[in-house]
Amino acid sequence: MSNQLRNLLIGAGVAAVGAIGTKVAVDYFKNRGQKEVVDANQGDAEATSAEEVAYATVEPSSVQAFLDKSFGTPGRYTPNRPPKVFDYQGKQYMVIWAYDNKQQKNQMLAFIYTGQGRDMIASVGYTAQKTDYNLELANTPFVIEVNGKQIKSGQSETSGTNDVDFVLAA
């Protein structure tokens, strides 16, 4: 994995487990589950083209301390889907899906890492009844996908859903 990706994991207190590797980005973002181990001996994975993503697989539970520290209320957020921690076109991202025990809704949180630290670029709260979002993805190649609709920026709400995806813009 790239040094920047390794530094992101260390800084967030997240341990990489299992797979580290590269994959065509379109395929990586379609996958909602754990990644297969590309090569356990790979050690370092660098994307070899602009269409590839270098990623690290992390256990959902390993982001619990990061969530507790970042949002100040231990246990408020409980990870409920495998996070995506990756390097795409030279920029590092972390996307976490969790249940917000305070607001009683699912939450997708996306961060981009910069030389100055991390910035939240997407926050999406969703239940079967409604989905609310605050997105700043305009300077990224990403969008969120809700009920088959891609949304790139803004602060609003839309119909409810059972899942929100973080994908490459079509």
Phi and psi in degrees as GROMACS dihedral restraints (atoms count N, CA, C in turn):
[ dihedral_restraints ]
;  ai    aj    ak    al  type     phi  dphi    fc
    3     4     5     6     1   -66.1    20    10
    4     5     6     7     1   156.3    20    10
    6     7     8     9     1   -60.0    20    10
    7     8     9    10     1   -38.0    20    10
    9    10    11    12     1   -63.0    20    10
   10    11    12    13     1   -40.5    20    10
   12    13    14    15     1   -66.8    20    10
   13    14    15    16     1   -41.6    20    10
   15    16    17    18     1   -61.3    20    10
   16    17    18    19     1   -43.9    20    10
   18    19    20    21     1   -64.0    20    10
   19    20    21    22     1   -37.8    20    10
   21    22    23    24     1   -59.4    20    10
   22    23    24    25     1   -48.1    20    10
   24    25    26    27     1   -62.4    20    10
   25    26    27    28     1   -45.6    20    10
   27    28    29    30     1   -62.9    20    10
   28    29    30    31     1   -46.7    20    10
   30    31    32    33     1   -62.5    20    10
   31    32    33    34     1   -33.6    20    10
   33    34    35    36     1   -86.7    20    10
   34    35    36    37     1    -7.8    20    10
   36    37    38    39     1    72.2    20    10
   37    38    39    40     1    30.5    20    10
   39    40    41    42     1  -108.9    20    10
   40    41    42    43     1   131.1    20    10
   42    43    44    45     1   -93.1    20    10
   43    44    45    46     1   130.0    20    10
   45    46    47    48     1   -76.3    20    10
   46    47    48    49     1   139.0    20    10
   48    49    50    51     1  -134.1    20    10
   49    50    51    52     1   150.3    20    10
   51    52    53    54     1    63.2    20    10
   52    53    54    55     1  -122.7    20    10
   54    55    56    57     1   -73.0    20    10
   55    56    57    58     1   131.1    20    10
   57    58    59    60     1  -131.1    20    10
   58    59    60    61     1   135.2    20    10
   60    61    62    63     1  -178.7    20    10
   61    62    63    64     1  -165.7    20    10
   63    64    65    66     1  -124.8    20    10
   64    65    66    67     1   154.5    20    10
   66    67    68    69     1  -156.7    20    10
   67    68    69    70     1   153.0    20    10
   69    70    71    72     1   -60.7    20    10
   70    71    72    73     1   127.6    20    10
   72    73    74    75     1   -54.4    20    10
   73    74    75    76     1   -42.1    20    10
   75    76    77    78     1   -58.4    20    10
   76    77    78    79     1   -41.8    20    10
   78    79    80    81     1   -69.3    20    10
   79    80    81    82     1   -40.5    20    10
   81    82    83    84     1   -58.6    20    10
   82    83    84    85     1   -45.2    20    10
   84    85    86    87     1   -75.9    20    10
   85    86    87    88     1   -19.6    20    10
   87    88    89    90     1   -74.8    20    10
   88    89    90    91     1   -24.3    20    10
   90    91    92    93     1   -83.5    20    10
   91    92    93    94     1   119.9    20    10
   93    94    95    96     1   -92.7    20    10
   94    95    96    97     1   -15.1    20    10
   96    97    98    99     1  -100.2    20    10
   97    98    99   100     1  -165.3    20    10
   99   100   101   102     1   -67.7    20    10
  100   101   102   103     1   149.5    20    10
  102   103   104   105     1   -84.0    20    10
  103   104   105   106     1   148.0    20    10
  105   106   107   108     1   -73.2    20    10
  106   107   108   109     1   155.0    20    10
  108   109   110   111     1   -75.7    20    10
  109   110   111   112     1   117.5    20    10
  111   112   113   114     1   -72.5    20    10
  112   113   114   115     1   -51.7    20    10
  114   115   116   117     1  -161.3    20    10
  115   116   117   118     1   106.5    20    10
  117   118   119   120     1   -60.0    20    10
  118   119   120   121     1   -24.0    20    10
  120   121   122   123     1   -91.3    20    10
  121   122   123   124     1     2.4    20    10
  123   124   125   126     1   -62.4    20    10
  124   125   126   127     1   -39.1    20    10
  126   127   128   129     1    67.5    20    10
  127   128   129   130     1   -62.3    20    10
  129   130   131   132     1  -119.5    20    10
  130   131   132   133     1   138.1    20    10
  132   133   134   135     1  -130.1    20    10
  133   134   135   136     1   122.3    20    10
  135   136   137   138     1  -120.7    20    10
  136   137   138   139     1   133.4    20    10
  138   139   140   141     1   -63.0    20    10
  139   140   141   142     1   137.1    20    10
  141   142   143   144     1  -102.7    20    10
  142   143   144   145     1    -4.0    20    10
  144   145   146   147     1  -150.5    20    10
  145   146   147   148     1   166.2    20    10
  147   148   149   150     1   -67.0    20    10
  148   149   150   151     1   -15.3    20    10
  150   151   152   153     1   -89.8    20    10
  151   152   153   154     1    -4.5    20    10
  153   154   155   156     1  -102.3    20    10
  154   155   156   157     1   153.9    20    10
  156   157   158   159     1  -120.1    20    10
  157   158   159   160     1   138.7    20    10
  159   160   161   162     1   -99.0    20    10
  160   161   162   163     1   131.1    20    10
  162   163   164   165     1  -136.1    20    10
  163   164   165   166     1   161.5    20    10
  165   166   167   168     1  -126.4    20    10
  166   167   168   169     1   135.2    20    10
  168   169   170   171     1   -87.6    20    10
  169   170   171   172     1   131.6    20    10
  171   172   173   174     1  -128.6    20    10
  172   173   174   175     1   146.0    20    10
  174   175   176   177     1   -70.3    20    10
  175   176   177   178     1   140.9    20    10
  177   178   179   180     1   -52.7    20    10
  178   179   180   181     1   -40.2    20    10
  180   181   182   183     1   -65.0    20    10
  181   182   183   184     1   -22.2    20    10
  183   184   185   186     1   -73.8    20    10
  184   185   186   187     1   -11.4    20    10
  186   187   188   189     1   -95.7    20    10
  187   188   189   190     1     0.6    20    10
  189   190   191   192     1   -60.1    20    10
  190   191   192   193     1   -46.9    20    10
  192   193   194   195     1   -62.8    20    10
  193   194   195   196     1   -39.0    20    10
  195   196   197   198     1   -60.7    20    10
  196   197   198   199     1   -46.3    20    10
  198   199   200   201     1   -63.7    20    10
  199   200   201   202     1   -44.0    20    10
  201   202   203   204     1   -60.6    20    10
  202   203   204   205     1   -45.3    20    10
  204   205   206   207     1   -70.6    20    10
  205   206   207   208     1   -40.4    20    10
  207   208   209   210     1   -71.2    20    10
  208   209   210   211     1   -32.9    20    10
  210   211   212   213     1  -112.6    20    10
  211   212   213   214     1     4.6    20    10
  213   214   215   216     1    73.1    20    10
  214   215   216   217     1    -5.7    20    10
  216   217   218   219     1  -124.2    20    10
  217   218   219   220     1    96.7    20    10
  219   220   221   222     1   -53.6    20    10
  220   221   222   223     1   131.0    20    10
  222   223   224   225     1    84.9    20    10
  223   224   225   226     1    -5.3    20    10
  225   226   227   228     1   -60.8    20    10
  226   227   228   229     1   -45.7    20    10
  228   229   230   231     1  -106.0    20    10
  229   230   231   232     1   132.8    20    10
  231   232   233   234     1  -120.3    20    10
  232   233   234   235     1   116.2    20    10
  234   235   236   237     1   -56.8    20    10
  235   236   237   238     1   137.0    20    10
  237   238   239   240     1  -133.6    20    10
  238   239   240   241     1    11.1    20    10
  240   241   242   243     1  -156.9    20    10
  241   242   243   244     1   147.8    20    10
  243   244   245   246     1   -56.7    20    10
  244   245   246   247     1   127.1    20    10
  246   247   248   249     1   -67.6    20    10
  247   248   249   250     1   159.8    20    10
  249   250   251   252     1  -114.7    20    10
  250   251   252   253     1   120.5    20    10
  252   253   254   255     1  -123.1    20    10
  253   254   255   256     1   117.8    20    10
  255   256   257   258     1  -154.8    20    10
  256   257   258   259     1   164.0    20    10
  258   259   260   261     1  -118.6    20    10
  259   260   261   262     1   121.3    20    10
  261   262   263   264     1  -131.7    20    10
  262   263   264   265     1   121.3    20    10
  264   265   266   267     1    51.8    20    10
  265   266   267   268     1    42.9    20    10
  267   268   269   270     1    82.9    20    10
  268   269   270   271     1     4.0    20    10
  270   271   272   273     1  -120.7    20    10
  271   272   273   274     1   145.6    20    10
  273   274   275   276     1  -106.9    20    10
  274   275   276   277     1   138.6    20    10
  276   277   278   279     1  -134.9    20    10
  277   278   279   280     1   154.5    20    10
  279   280   281   282     1  -137.6    20    10
  280   281   282   283     1   128.2    20    10
  282   283   284   285     1  -121.5    20    10
  283   284   285   286     1   126.8    20    10
  285   286   287   288     1  -123.9    20    10
  286   287   288   289     1   133.1    20    10
  288   289   290   291     1  -107.7    20    10
  289   290   291   292     1   130.2    20    10
  291   292   293   294     1  -149.4    20    10
  292   293   294   295     1   164.1    20    10
  294   295   296   297     1   -98.3    20    10
  295   296   297   298     1   129.4    20    10
  297   298   299   300     1   -90.7    20    10
  298   299   300   301     1   104.2    20    10
  300   301   302   303     1   -68.8    20    10
  301   302   303   304     1   -22.6    20    10
  303   304   305   306     1   -78.5    20    10
  304   305   306   307     1   -49.0    20    10
  306   307   308   309     1   -87.5    20    10
  307   308   309   310     1    -8.2    20    10
  309   310   311   312     1    53.6    20    10
  310   311   312   313     1    55.7    20    10
  312   313   314   315     1  -153.1    20    10
  313   314   315   316     1   161.3    20    10
  315   316   317   318     1   -76.5    20    10
  316   317   318   319     1   153.5    20    10
  318   319   320   321     1  -139.6    20    10
  319   320   321   322     1   136.4    20    10
  321   322   323   324     1  -116.2    20    10
  322   323   324   325     1   125.0    20    10
  324   325   326   327     1  -121.1    20    10
  325   326   327   328     1   128.8    20    10
  327   328   329   330     1  -123.4    20    10
  328   329   330   331     1   137.2    20    10
  330   331   332   333     1  -126.9    20    10
  331   332   333   334     1   145.1    20    10
  333   334   335   336     1  -114.1    20    10
  334   335   336   337     1   141.8    20    10
  336   337   338   339     1  -100.1    20    10
  337   338   339   340     1   133.0    20    10
  339   340   341   342     1  -123.0    20    10
  340   341   342   343     1   173.7    20    10
  342   343   344   345     1   -61.2    20    10
  343   344   345   346     1   -21.8    20    10
  345   346   347   348     1   -95.7    20    10
  346   347   348   349     1    -2.3    20    10
  348   349   350   351     1   134.3    20    10
  349   350   351   352     1  -143.3    20    10
  351   352   353   354     1  -122.1    20    10
  352   353   354   355     1   148.3    20    10
  354   355   356   357     1  -123.1    20    10
  355   356   357   358     1   134.9    20    10
  357   358   359   360     1   -77.5    20    10
  358   359   360   361     1   125.5    20    10
  360   361   362   363     1  -111.0    20    10
  361   362   363   364     1    -9.7    20    10
  363   364   365   366     1  -155.9    20    10
  364   365   366   367     1   134.7    20    10
  366   367   368   369     1  -137.5    20    10
  367   368   369   370     1   119.1    20    10
  369   370   371   372     1  -130.8    20    10
  370   371   372   373     1   120.0    20    10
  372   373   374   375     1  -104.5    20    10
  373   374   375   376     1   134.4    20    10
  375   376   377   378     1  -146.5    20    10
  376   377   378   379     1   142.5    20    10
  378   379   380   381     1  -134.0    20    10
  379   380   381   382     1   177.0    20    10
  381   382   383   384     1   -64.8    20    10
  382   383   384   385     1   -22.4    20    10
  384   385   386   387     1   -87.2    20    10
  385   386   387   388     1   -41.6    20    10
  387   388   389   390     1  -155.7    20    10
  388   389   390   391     1   159.0    20    10
  390   391   392   393     1  -125.5    20    10
  391   392   393   394     1   123.2    20    10
  393   394   395   396     1  -113.1    20    10
  394   395   396   397     1   146.4    20    10
  396   397   398   399     1  -145.9    20    10
  397   398   399   400     1   153.5    20    10
  399   400   401   402     1  -137.2    20    10
  400   401   402   403     1   107.2    20    10
  402   403   404   405     1  -121.8    20    10
  403   404   405   406     1   137.0    20    10
  405   406   407   408     1  -131.8    20    10
  406   407   408   409     1    61.4    20    10
  408   409   410   411     1  -101.7    20    10
  409   410   411   412     1     5.5    20    10
  411   412   413   414     1   -56.7    20    10
  412   413   414   415     1   -34.8    20    10
  414   415   416   417     1   -95.0    20    10
  415   416   417   418     1    19.8    20    10
  417   418   419   420     1  -126.0    20    10
  418   419   420   421     1   165.8    20    10
  420   421   422   423     1   -85.8    20    10
  421   422   423   424     1    13.0    20    10
  423   424   425   426     1  -109.2    20    10
  424   425   426   427     1   160.7    20    10
  426   427   428   429     1  -141.6    20    10
  427   428   429   430     1   168.3    20    10
  429   430   431   432     1  -101.6    20    10
  430   431   432   433     1   152.6    20    10
  432   433   434   435     1  -119.5    20    10
  433   434   435   436     1   121.2    20    10
  435   436   437   438     1  -128.6    20    10
  436   437   438   439     1   120.6    20    10
  438   439   440   441     1    51.1    20    10
  439   440   441   442     1    41.3    20    10
  441   442   443   444     1    79.1    20    10
  442   443   444   445     1    -0.2    20    10
  444   445   446   447     1  -106.1    20    10
  445   446   447   448     1   135.0    20    10
  447   448   449   450     1   -95.7    20    10
  448   449   450   451     1   132.8    20    10
  450   451   452   453     1  -127.4    20    10
  451   452   453   454     1   131.6    20    10
  453   454   455   456     1  -106.4    20    10
  454   455   456   457     1   -36.5    20    10
  456   457   458   459     1  -154.3    20    10
  457   458   459   460     1   167.0    20    10
  459   460   461   462     1   110.4    20    10
  460   461   462   463     1   175.6    20    10
  462   463   464   465     1  -132.7    20    10
  463   464   465   466     1   114.9    20    10
  465   466   467   468     1  -166.6    20    10
  466   467   468   469     1  -163.1    20    10
  468   469   470   471     1  -143.7    20    10
  469   470   471   472     1   160.5    20    10
  471   472   473   474     1  -144.1    20    10
  472   473   474   475     1  -172.9    20    10
  474   475   476   477     1   -64.2    20    10
  475   476   477   478     1   161.7    20    10
  477   478   479   480     1   -70.3    20    10
  478   479   480   481     1   162.5    20    10
  480   481   482   483     1  -155.5    20    10
  481   482   483   484     1   164.9    20    10
  483   484   485   486     1  -100.3    20    10
  484   485   486   487     1   -11.6    20    10
  486   487   488   489     1  -156.0    20    10
  487   488   489   490     1   147.3    20    10
  489   490   491   492     1  -126.1    20    10
  490   491   492   493     1   133.5    20    10
  492   493   494   495     1  -112.5    20    10
  493   494   495   496     1   151.7    20    10
  495   496   497   498     1  -110.6    20    10
  496   497   498   499     1   110.0    20    10
  498   499   500   501     1  -135.6    20    10
  499   500   501   502     1   168.1    20    10
  501   502   503   504     1   -69.5    20    10
  502   503   504   505     1   140.5    20    10
  504   505   506   507     1   -63.6    20    10
  505   506   507   508     1   140.5    20    10
